[in-house]
C-alpha cells in the first residue's frame, strides 16, 4: 500500500519535471484532450496511457500504477488498482480484498475513503 503511494508520488514528480505546465497530475487529462500531448507515451523511465478518467503508468521494471482523477483533480484509486499494482511488482504480491481493506484502514488518516471503495491520499 505504501509502495503504491510512493510510486504514485514518483510518477507525479517525473511528469511535472517533463511537462512544466503540469500543475497537478490530473492535468494530464486536459493536455491529452486538448492534443497538447499524446494519450500515451514515455516520460523518463515511465510509460503512460491515459484512459477515461485516469492514467496508467508503467515503470521500467513493469510495475503499474493506475489512478483515476476525481472532479476536483485529486488522485483516487480502488482495491482493484491496488491489487493490480501488487501483482505487477517485480516480486508479485497477490492479496485479498479483505487484506487490502485492512491495509487501507490501518493507513488512515494518510488515506481517506472518498466514496465507497475509492480512496485518496490526504495531502
N, CA, C and O atoms as a GROMACS GRO file, in nm:
protein
  492
    1UNK      N    1   0.083  -0.119   0.000
    1UNK     CA    2   0.000   0.000   0.000
    1UNK      C    3   0.088   0.126   0.000
    1UNK      O    4   0.067   0.216  -0.081
    2UNK      N    5   0.184   0.130   0.090
    2UNK     CA    6   0.273   0.246   0.094
    2UNK      C    7   0.358   0.254  -0.033
    2UNK      O    8   0.394   0.363  -0.078
    3UNK      N    9   0.389   0.138  -0.091
    3UNK     CA   10   0.463   0.136  -0.216
    3UNK      C   11   0.384   0.202  -0.328
    3UNK      O   12   0.440   0.278  -0.407
    4UNK      N   13   0.255   0.175  -0.335
    4UNK     CA   14   0.168   0.237  -0.435
    4UNK      C   15   0.172   0.389  -0.419
    4UNK      O   16   0.190   0.462  -0.517
    5UNK      N   17   0.155   0.436  -0.296
    5UNK     CA   18   0.154   0.580  -0.269
    5UNK      C   19   0.289   0.641  -0.307
    5UNK      O   20   0.295   0.747  -0.369
    6UNK      N   21   0.396   0.575  -0.270
    6UNK     CA   22   0.531   0.623  -0.302
    6UNK      C   23   0.554   0.627  -0.453
    6UNK      O   24   0.607   0.725  -0.506
    7UNK      N   25   0.514   0.522  -0.523
    7UNK     CA   26   0.531   0.517  -0.668
    7UNK      C   27   0.442   0.619  -0.738
    7UNK      O   28   0.482   0.675  -0.840
    8UNK      N   29   0.324   0.644  -0.684
    8UNK     CA   30   0.236   0.747  -0.740
    8UNK      C   31   0.303   0.884  -0.728
    8UNK      O   32   0.296   0.965  -0.820
    9UNK      N   33   0.366   0.909  -0.616
    9UNK     CA   34   0.438   1.036  -0.595
    9UNK      C   35   0.556   1.048  -0.691
    9UNK      O   36   0.583   1.156  -0.744
   10UNK      N   37   0.626   0.937  -0.714
   10UNK     CA   38   0.741   0.938  -0.806
   10UNK      C   39   0.695   0.972  -0.948
   10UNK      O   40   0.761   1.049  -1.018
   11UNK      N   41   0.584   0.914  -0.989
   11UNK     CA   42   0.529   0.942  -1.123
   11UNK      C   43   0.488   1.089  -1.132
   11UNK      O   44   0.516   1.155  -1.231
   12UNK      N   45   0.423   1.139  -1.029
   12UNK     CA   46   0.380   1.279  -1.026
   12UNK      C   47   0.500   1.371  -1.044
   12UNK      O   48   0.495   1.464  -1.124
   13UNK      N   49   0.605   1.345  -0.971
   13UNK     CA   50   0.726   1.428  -0.980
   13UNK      C   51   0.788   1.420  -1.120
   13UNK      O   52   0.824   1.522  -1.178
   14UNK      N   53   0.800   1.300  -1.174
   14UNK     CA   54   0.859   1.283  -1.308
   14UNK      C   55   0.777   1.354  -1.414
   14UNK      O   56   0.833   1.416  -1.505
   15UNK      N   57   0.646   1.345  -1.405
   15UNK     CA   58   0.559   1.410  -1.504
   15UNK      C   59   0.572   1.562  -1.494
   15UNK      O   60   0.575   1.631  -1.596
   16UNK      N   61   0.580   1.615  -1.373
   16UNK     CA   62   0.592   1.761  -1.356
   16UNK      C   63   0.726   1.812  -1.409
   16UNK      O   64   0.733   1.922  -1.465
   17UNK      N   65   0.831   1.734  -1.392
   17UNK     CA   66   0.962   1.773  -1.444
   17UNK      C   67   0.959   1.771  -1.597
   17UNK      O   68   1.010   1.863  -1.661
   18UNK      N   69   0.899   1.668  -1.655
   18UNK     CA   70   0.896   1.652  -1.800
   18UNK      C   71   0.800   1.750  -1.868
   18UNK      O   72   0.823   1.792  -1.982
   19UNK      N   73   0.693   1.785  -1.798
   19UNK     CA   74   0.590   1.874  -1.856
   19UNK      C   75   0.570   1.990  -1.759
   19UNK      O   76   0.482   1.985  -1.673
   20UNK      N   77   0.652   2.094  -1.771
   20UNK     CA   78   0.648   2.205  -1.674
   20UNK      C   79   0.511   2.271  -1.657
   20UNK      O   80   0.484   2.328  -1.551
   21UNK      N   81   0.425   2.265  -1.759
   21UNK     CA   82   0.293   2.327  -1.746
   21UNK      C   83   0.198   2.246  -1.658
   21UNK      O   84   0.088   2.292  -1.626
   22UNK      N   85   0.239   2.127  -1.618
   22UNK     CA   86   0.156   2.040  -1.536
   22UNK      C   87   0.157   2.090  -1.391
   22UNK      O   88   0.260   2.082  -1.324
   23UNK      N   89   0.043   2.140  -1.344
   23UNK     CA   90   0.034   2.186  -1.206
   23UNK      C   91   0.004   2.072  -1.110
   23UNK      O   92   0.047   2.072  -0.995
   24UNK      N   93  -0.071   1.974  -1.159
   24UNK     CA   94  -0.103   1.855  -1.081
   24UNK      C   95  -0.119   1.740  -1.180
   24UNK      O   96  -0.143   1.762  -1.299
   25UNK      N   97  -0.104   1.621  -1.132
   25UNK     CA   98  -0.104   1.505  -1.220
   25UNK      C   99  -0.232   1.494  -1.302
   25UNK      O  100  -0.227   1.452  -1.418
   26UNK      N  101  -0.344   1.532  -1.245
   26UNK     CA  102  -0.472   1.524  -1.315
   26UNK      C  103  -0.476   1.610  -1.440
   26UNK      O  104  -0.556   1.585  -1.530
   27UNK      N  105  -0.391   1.711  -1.448
   27UNK     CA  106  -0.388   1.799  -1.564
   27UNK      C  107  -0.347   1.726  -1.692
   27UNK      O  108  -0.367   1.776  -1.802
   28UNK      N  109  -0.289   1.607  -1.676
   28UNK     CA  110  -0.251   1.529  -1.794
   28UNK      C  111  -0.375   1.498  -1.880
   28UNK      O  112  -0.364   1.490  -2.003
   29UNK      N  113  -0.490   1.481  -1.817
   29UNK     CA  114  -0.614   1.455  -1.894
   29UNK      C  115  -0.646   1.571  -1.986
   29UNK      O  116  -0.677   1.550  -2.104
   30UNK      N  117  -0.640   1.692  -1.935
   30UNK     CA  118  -0.669   1.809  -2.017
   30UNK      C  119  -0.568   1.828  -2.129
   30UNK      O  120  -0.604   1.868  -2.240
   31UNK      N  121  -0.442   1.799  -2.100
   31UNK     CA  122  -0.339   1.812  -2.203
   31UNK      C  123  -0.361   1.713  -2.317
   31UNK      O  124  -0.338   1.745  -2.434
   32UNK      N  125  -0.406   1.594  -2.282
   32UNK     CA  126  -0.435   1.494  -2.386
   32UNK      C  127  -0.559   1.535  -2.464
   32UNK      O  128  -0.560   1.530  -2.587
   33UNK      N  129  -0.664   1.576  -2.394
   33UNK     CA  130  -0.789   1.614  -2.461
   33UNK      C  131  -0.771   1.735  -2.553
   33UNK      O  132  -0.837   1.746  -2.656
   34UNK      N  133  -0.680   1.825  -2.514
   34UNK     CA  134  -0.654   1.942  -2.599
   34UNK      C  135  -0.542   1.914  -2.700
   34UNK      O  136  -0.498   2.005  -2.771
   35UNK      N  137  -0.498   1.791  -2.705
   35UNK     CA  138  -0.396   1.743  -2.801
   35UNK      C  139  -0.261   1.812  -2.787
   35UNK      O  140  -0.186   1.825  -2.884
   36UNK      N  141  -0.232   1.857  -2.663
   36UNK     CA  142  -0.101   1.916  -2.638
   36UNK      C  143   0.004   1.808  -2.616
   36UNK      O  144   0.123   1.829  -2.641
   37UNK      N  145  -0.041   1.691  -2.569
   37UNK     CA  146   0.046   1.574  -2.558
   37UNK      C  147  -0.033   1.453  -2.608
   37UNK      O  148  -0.156   1.457  -2.616
   38UNK      N  149   0.037   1.347  -2.642
   38UNK     CA  150  -0.028   1.223  -2.687
   38UNK      C  151  -0.095   1.152  -2.570
   38UNK      O  152  -0.058   1.172  -2.454
   39UNK      N  153  -0.192   1.070  -2.601
   39UNK     CA  154  -0.263   0.992  -2.499
   39UNK      C  155  -0.180   0.882  -2.439
   39UNK      O  156  -0.214   0.826  -2.334
   40UNK      N  157  -0.070   0.850  -2.503
   40UNK     CA  158   0.024   0.754  -2.447
   40UNK      C  159   0.164   0.793  -2.492
   40UNK      O  160   0.182   0.855  -2.596
   41UNK      N  161   0.260   0.756  -2.412
   41UNK     CA  162   0.398   0.792  -2.445
   41UNK      C  163   0.492   0.756  -2.332
   41UNK      O  164   0.460   0.676  -2.244
   42UNK      N  165   0.608   0.817  -2.337
   42UNK     CA  166   0.712   0.791  -2.236
   42UNK      C  167   0.757   0.922  -2.173
   42UNK      O  168   0.770   1.024  -2.240
   43UNK      N  169   0.779   0.916  -2.045
   43UNK     CA  170   0.835   1.028  -1.969
   43UNK      C  171   0.943   0.967  -1.881
   43UNK      O  172   0.914   0.893  -1.787
   44UNK      N  173   1.067   0.999  -1.912
   44UNK     CA  174   1.178   0.940  -1.837
   44UNK      C  175   1.174   0.789  -1.850
   44UNK      O  176   1.171   0.735  -1.960
   45UNK      N  177   1.175   0.721  -1.737
   45UNK     CA  178   1.173   0.574  -1.737
   45UNK      C  179   1.032   0.518  -1.729
   45UNK      O  180   1.015   0.397  -1.715
   46UNK      N  181   0.931   0.604  -1.739
   46UNK     CA  182   0.793   0.562  -1.728
   46UNK      C  183   0.724   0.568  -1.864
   46UNK      O  184   0.758   0.651  -1.948
   47UNK      N  185   0.627   0.480  -1.884
   47UNK     CA  186   0.536   0.498  -1.996
   47UNK      C  187   0.401   0.533  -1.934
   47UNK      O  188   0.373   0.496  -1.820
   48UNK      N  189   0.320   0.602  -2.008
   48UNK     CA  190   0.188   0.639  -1.958
   48UNK      C  191   0.084   0.613  -2.066
   48UNK      O  192   0.114   0.613  -2.185
   49UNK      N  193  -0.038   0.591  -2.021
   49UNK     CA  194  -0.150   0.571  -2.111
   49UNK      C  195  -0.275   0.627  -2.044
   49UNK      O  196  -0.322   0.574  -1.943
   50UNK      N  197  -0.329   0.733  -2.101
   50UNK     CA  198  -0.449   0.796  -2.047
   50UNK      C  199  -0.570   0.713  -2.086
   50UNK      O  200  -0.581   0.666  -2.199
   51UNK      N  201  -0.661   0.696  -1.991
   51UNK     CA  202  -0.785   0.621  -2.015
   51UNK      C  203  -0.898   0.690  -1.940
   51UNK      O  204  -0.882   0.727  -1.824
   52UNK      N  205  -1.010   0.707  -2.003
   52UNK     CA  206  -1.128   0.762  -1.937
   52UNK      C  207  -1.098   0.873  -1.840
   52UNK      O  208  -1.062   0.983  -1.880
   53UNK      N  209  -1.114   0.844  -1.711
   53UNK     CA  210  -1.093   0.943  -1.606
   53UNK      C  211  -0.959   0.927  -1.538
   53UNK      O  212  -0.940   0.979  -1.428
   54UNK      N  213  -0.864   0.857  -1.601
   54UNK     CA  214  -0.738   0.835  -1.533
   54UNK      C  215  -0.623   0.806  -1.626
   54UNK      O  216  -0.627   0.834  -1.746
   55UNK      N  217  -0.520   0.748  -1.566
   55UNK     CA  218  -0.398   0.720  -1.640
   55UNK      C  219  -0.327   0.601  -1.576
   55UNK      O  220  -0.326   0.584  -1.455
   56UNK      N  221  -0.266   0.519  -1.663
   56UNK     CA  222  -0.184   0.408  -1.614
   56UNK      C  223  -0.040   0.441  -1.646
   56UNK      O  224  -0.006   0.479  -1.758
   57UNK      N  225   0.045   0.427  -1.545
   57UNK     CA  226   0.188   0.450  -1.558
   57UNK      C  227   0.258   0.317  -1.538
   57UNK      O  228   0.226   0.242  -1.446
   58UNK      N  229   0.354   0.287  -1.625
   58UNK     CA  230   0.430   0.163  -1.614
   58UNK      C  231   0.577   0.199  -1.599
   58UNK      O  232   0.634   0.270  -1.681
   59UNK      N  233   0.637   0.148  -1.493
   59UNK     CA  234   0.777   0.171  -1.465
   59UNK      C  235   0.861   0.080  -1.554
   59UNK      O  236   0.809  -0.016  -1.611
   60UNK      N  237   0.988   0.109  -1.566
   60UNK     CA  238   1.078   0.028  -1.646
   60UNK      C  239   1.084  -0.117  -1.602
   60UNK      O  240   1.111  -0.205  -1.684
   61UNK      N  241   1.057  -0.145  -1.474
   61UNK     CA  242   1.060  -0.282  -1.422
   61UNK      C  243   0.926  -0.353  -1.435
   61UNK      O  244   0.911  -0.466  -1.389
   62UNK      N  245   0.827  -0.287  -1.499
   62UNK     CA  246   0.696  -0.348  -1.520
   62UNK      C  247   0.592  -0.314  -1.415
   62UNK      O  248   0.475  -0.348  -1.432
   63UNK      N  249   0.631  -0.248  -1.308
   63UNK     CA  250   0.534  -0.208  -1.204
   63UNK      C  251   0.434  -0.110  -1.263
   63UNK      O  252   0.473  -0.014  -1.331
   64UNK      N  253   0.306  -0.133  -1.236
   64UNK     CA  254   0.200  -0.047  -1.289
   64UNK      C  255   0.128   0.029  -1.178
   64UNK      O  256   0.086  -0.029  -1.077
   65UNK      N  257   0.114   0.158  -1.198
   65UNK     CA  258   0.035   0.244  -1.110
   65UNK      C  259  -0.078   0.300  -1.195
   65UNK      O  260  -0.054   0.380  -1.285
   66UNK      N  261  -0.199   0.258  -1.165
   66UNK     CA  262  -0.316   0.306  -1.236
   66UNK      C  263  -0.394   0.394  -1.140
   66UNK      O  264  -0.419   0.355  -1.026
   67UNK      N  265  -0.432   0.511  -1.185
   67UNK     CA  266  -0.501   0.606  -1.098
   67UNK      C  267  -0.610   0.676  -1.178
   67UNK      O  268  -0.593   0.702  -1.297
   68UNK      N  269  -0.720   0.707  -1.113
   68UNK     CA  270  -0.825   0.789  -1.171
   68UNK      C  271  -0.816   0.926  -1.104
   68UNK      O  272  -0.750   0.943  -1.002
   69UNK      N  273  -0.884   1.022  -1.164
   69UNK     CA  274  -0.885   1.157  -1.108
   69UNK      C  275  -1.029   1.198  -1.081
   69UNK      O  276  -1.116   1.184  -1.167
   70UNK      N  277  -1.053   1.248  -0.961
   70UNK     CA  278  -1.186   1.296  -0.923
   70UNK      C  279  -1.212   1.430  -0.992
   70UNK      O  280  -1.121   1.489  -1.051
   71UNK      N  281  -1.335   1.477  -0.985
   71UNK     CA  282  -1.372   1.605  -1.048
   71UNK      C  283  -1.286   1.721  -0.998
   71UNK      O  284  -1.262   1.816  -1.072
   72UNK      N  285  -1.241   1.713  -0.873
   72UNK     CA  286  -1.158   1.820  -0.817
   72UNK      C  287  -1.010   1.802  -0.850
   72UNK      O  288  -0.926   1.881  -0.806
   73UNK      N  289  -0.976   1.698  -0.928
   73UNK     CA  290  -0.838   1.673  -0.968
   73UNK      C  291  -0.759   1.585  -0.873
   73UNK      O  292  -0.643   1.554  -0.899
   74UNK      N  293  -0.821   1.544  -0.763
   74UNK     CA  294  -0.749   1.458  -0.670
   74UNK      C  295  -0.732   1.318  -0.729
   74UNK      O  296  -0.814   1.274  -0.810
   75UNK      N  297  -0.628   1.252  -0.687
   75UNK     CA  298  -0.597   1.117  -0.734
   75UNK      C  299  -0.675   1.018  -0.651
   75UNK      O  300  -0.668   1.020  -0.528
   76UNK      N  301  -0.750   0.930  -0.717
   76UNK     CA  302  -0.830   0.830  -0.648
   76UNK      C  303  -0.802   0.692  -0.705
   76UNK      O  304  -0.768   0.677  -0.822
   77UNK      N  305  -0.816   0.593  -0.620
   77UNK     CA  306  -0.790   0.455  -0.660
   77UNK      C  307  -0.877   0.361  -0.579
   77UNK      O  308  -0.921   0.394  -0.469
   78UNK      N  309  -0.900   0.244  -0.635
   78UNK     CA  310  -0.983   0.145  -0.568
   78UNK      C  311  -0.900   0.020  -0.538
   78UNK      O  312  -0.781   0.014  -0.569
   79UNK      N  313  -0.965  -0.080  -0.480
   79UNK     CA  314  -0.894  -0.202  -0.443
   79UNK      C  315  -0.841  -0.276  -0.566
   79UNK      O  316  -0.735  -0.338  -0.559
   80UNK      N  317  -0.914  -0.270  -0.678
   80UNK     CA  318  -0.868  -0.335  -0.799
   80UNK      C  319  -0.732  -0.278  -0.842
   80UNK      O  320  -0.641  -0.353  -0.878
   81UNK      N  321  -0.720  -0.145  -0.839
   81UNK     CA  322  -0.594  -0.081  -0.878
   81UNK      C  323  -0.482  -0.117  -0.781
   81UNK      O  324  -0.368  -0.139  -0.822
   82UNK      N  325  -0.513  -0.124  -0.654
   82UNK     CA  326  -0.412  -0.163  -0.555
   82UNK      C  327  -0.369  -0.308  -0.577
   82UNK      O  328  -0.250  -0.339  -0.569
   83UNK      N  329  -0.464  -0.395  -0.604
   83UNK     CA  330  -0.430  -0.536  -0.629
   83UNK      C  331  -0.345  -0.547  -0.756
   83UNK      O  332  -0.244  -0.619  -0.756
   84UNK      N  333  -0.384  -0.477  -0.862
   84UNK     CA  334  -0.307  -0.483  -0.987
   84UNK      C  335  -0.165  -0.433  -0.966
   84UNK      O  336  -0.070  -0.490  -1.021
   85UNK      N  337  -0.150  -0.328  -0.887
   85UNK     CA  338  -0.017  -0.277  -0.853
   85UNK      C  339   0.066  -0.389  -0.788
   85UNK      O  340   0.180  -0.413  -0.828
   86UNK      N  341   0.009  -0.455  -0.689
   86UNK     CA  342   0.081  -0.562  -0.620
   86UNK      C  343   0.122  -0.676  -0.711
   86UNK      O  344   0.233  -0.728  -0.700
   87UNK      N  345   0.034  -0.715  -0.800
   87UNK     CA  346   0.063  -0.825  -0.893
   87UNK      C  347   0.171  -0.784  -0.994
   87UNK      O  348   0.244  -0.870  -1.043
   88UNK      N  349   0.182  -0.656  -1.024
   88UNK     CA  350   0.278  -0.609  -1.123
   88UNK      C  351   0.418  -0.586  -1.068
   88UNK      O  352   0.512  -0.562  -1.144
   89UNK      N  353   0.433  -0.593  -0.936
   89UNK     CA  354   0.566  -0.571  -0.874
   89UNK      C  355   0.665  -0.677  -0.920
   89UNK      O  356   0.625  -0.788  -0.955
   90UNK      N  357   0.795  -0.644  -0.920
   90UNK     CA  358   0.896  -0.744  -0.957
   90UNK      C  359   0.884  -0.873  -0.876
   90UNK      O  360   0.904  -0.983  -0.929
   91UNK      N  361   0.850  -0.861  -0.748
   91UNK     CA  362   0.817  -0.977  -0.665
   91UNK      C  363   0.667  -0.967  -0.638
   91UNK      O  364   0.626  -0.905  -0.539
   92UNK      N  365   0.585  -1.027  -0.725
   92UNK     CA  366   0.440  -1.008  -0.717
   92UNK      C  367   0.381  -1.037  -0.579
   92UNK      O  368   0.423  -1.129  -0.508
   93UNK      N  369   0.285  -0.956  -0.545
   93UNK     CA  370   0.215  -0.968  -0.419
   93UNK      C  371   0.066  -0.975  -0.450
   93UNK      O  372   0.008  -0.876  -0.494
   94UNK      N  373   0.004  -1.089  -0.429
   94UNK     CA  374  -0.139  -1.103  -0.456
   94UNK      C  375  -0.210  -1.117  -0.323
   94UNK      O  376  -0.193  -1.216  -0.252
   95UNK      N  377  -0.290  -1.018  -0.289
   95UNK     CA  378  -0.361  -1.018  -0.161
   95UNK      C  379  -0.511  -1.012  -0.184
   95UNK      O  380  -0.556  -0.975  -0.292
   96UNK      N  381  -0.586  -1.048  -0.083
   96UNK     CA  382  -0.731  -1.049  -0.093
   96UNK      C  383  -0.787  -0.908  -0.072
   96UNK      O  384  -0.719  -0.820  -0.020
   97UNK      N  385  -0.912  -0.889  -0.114
   97UNK     CA  386  -0.979  -0.761  -0.088
   97UNK      C  387  -0.984  -0.734   0.061
   97UNK      O  388  -0.968  -0.620   0.105
   98UNK      N  389  -1.006  -0.838   0.140
   98UNK     CA  390  -1.013  -0.821   0.285
   98UNK      C  391  -0.880  -0.768   0.339
   98UNK      O  392  -0.879  -0.677   0.423
   99UNK      N  393  -0.768  -0.822   0.291
   99UNK     CA  394  -0.637  -0.774   0.334
   99UNK      C  395  -0.614  -0.630   0.289
   99UNK      O  396  -0.560  -0.549   0.364
  100UNK      N  397  -0.657  -0.599   0.167
  100UNK     CA  398  -0.641  -0.463   0.117
  100UNK      C  399  -0.724  -0.364   0.199
  100UNK      O  400  -0.678  -0.255   0.232
  101UNK      N  401  -0.847  -0.402   0.230
  101UNK     CA  402  -0.932  -0.314   0.314
  101UNK      C  403  -0.868  -0.290   0.450
  101UNK      O  404  -0.868  -0.178   0.501
  102UNK      N  405  -0.814  -0.396   0.509
  102UNK     CA  406  -0.747  -0.382   0.639
  102UNK      C  407  -0.626  -0.290   0.628
  102UNK      O  408  -0.602  -0.208   0.717
  103UNK      N  409  -0.551  -0.302   0.519
  103UNK     CA  410  -0.434  -0.217   0.499
  103UNK      C  411  -0.475  -0.071   0.483
  103UNK      O  412  -0.412   0.019   0.539
  104UNK      N  413  -0.582  -0.048   0.407
  104UNK     CA  414  -0.632   0.088   0.388
  104UNK      C  415  -0.676   0.146   0.522
  104UNK      O  416  -0.642   0.260   0.555
  105UNK      N  417  -0.750   0.068   0.600
  105UNK     CA  418  -0.795   0.116   0.731
  105UNK      C  419  -0.676   0.150   0.821
  105UNK      O  420  -0.680   0.248   0.896
  106UNK      N  421  -0.571   0.068   0.814
  106UNK     CA  422  -0.455   0.090   0.900
  106UNK      C  423  -0.378   0.216   0.861
  106UNK      O  424  -0.299   0.267   0.940
  107UNK      N  425  -0.400   0.266   0.740
  107UNK     CA  426  -0.328   0.384   0.693
  107UNK      C  427  -0.409   0.513   0.706
  107UNK      O  428  -0.367   0.618   0.658
  108UNK      N  429  -0.526   0.505   0.770
  108UNK     CA  430  -0.599   0.628   0.796
  108UNK      C  431  -0.529   0.699   0.911
  108UNK      O  432  -0.498   0.631   1.008
  109UNK      N  433  -0.503   0.825   0.908
  109UNK     CA  434  -0.559   0.927   0.822
  109UNK      C  435  -0.477   0.959   0.697
  109UNK      O  436  -0.509   1.055   0.627
  110UNK      N  437  -0.372   0.882   0.664
  110UNK     CA  438  -0.297   0.906   0.540
  110UNK      C  439  -0.387   0.888   0.419
  110UNK      O  440  -0.379   0.965   0.323
  111UNK      N  441  -0.472   0.786   0.424
  111UNK     CA  442  -0.567   0.760   0.316
  111UNK      C  443  -0.707   0.789   0.367
  111UNK      O  444  -0.738   0.770   0.485
  112UNK      N  445  -0.791   0.835   0.278
  112UNK     CA  446  -0.930   0.858   0.313
  112UNK      C  447  -1.019   0.796   0.207
  112UNK      O  448  -0.985   0.794   0.089
  113UNK      N  449  -1.134   0.745   0.249
  113UNK     CA  450  -1.230   0.688   0.155
  113UNK      C  451  -1.316   0.802   0.103
  113UNK      O  452  -1.393   0.862   0.178
  114UNK      N  453  -1.304   0.832  -0.025
  114UNK     CA  454  -1.373   0.946  -0.084
  114UNK      C  455  -1.514   0.911  -0.131
  114UNK      O  456  -1.601   0.997  -0.138
  115UNK      N  457  -1.535   0.784  -0.162
  115UNK     CA  458  -1.667   0.728  -0.192
  115UNK      C  459  -1.651   0.578  -0.168
  115UNK      O  460  -1.538   0.529  -0.163
  116UNK      N  461  -1.758   0.507  -0.154
  116UNK     CA  462  -1.745   0.365  -0.119
  116UNK      C  463  -1.648   0.289  -0.211
  116UNK      O  464  -1.670   0.279  -0.332
  117UNK      N  465  -1.542   0.237  -0.151
  117UNK     CA  466  -1.445   0.156  -0.224
  117UNK      C  467  -1.339   0.233  -0.298
  117UNK      O  468  -1.253   0.173  -0.362
  118UNK      N  469  -1.341   0.365  -0.292
  118UNK     CA  470  -1.244   0.451  -0.359
  118UNK      C  471  -1.170   0.535  -0.255
  118UNK      O  472  -1.230   0.586  -0.160
  119UNK      N  473  -1.039   0.547  -0.274
  119UNK     CA  474  -0.955   0.609  -0.174
  119UNK      C  475  -0.866   0.717  -0.235
  119UNK      O  476  -0.842   0.718  -0.356
  120UNK      N  477  -0.819   0.806  -0.150
  120UNK     CA  478  -0.732   0.914  -0.192
  120UNK      C  479  -0.628   0.935  -0.083
  120UNK      O  480  -0.652   0.905   0.034
  121UNK      N  481  -0.514   0.988  -0.122
  121UNK     CA  482  -0.409   1.022  -0.027
  121UNK      C  483  -0.439   1.162   0.026
  121UNK      O  484  -0.463   1.254  -0.052
  122UNK      N  485  -0.439   1.177   0.158
  122UNK     CA  486  -0.464   1.307   0.219
  122UNK      C  487  -0.337   1.390   0.204
  122UNK      O  488  -0.228   1.345   0.238
  123UNK      N  489  -0.352   1.511   0.152
  123UNK     CA  490  -0.235   1.599   0.133
  123UNK      C  491  -0.203   1.677   0.256
  123UNK      O  492  -0.108   1.755   0.256
   0.00000   0.00000   0.00000
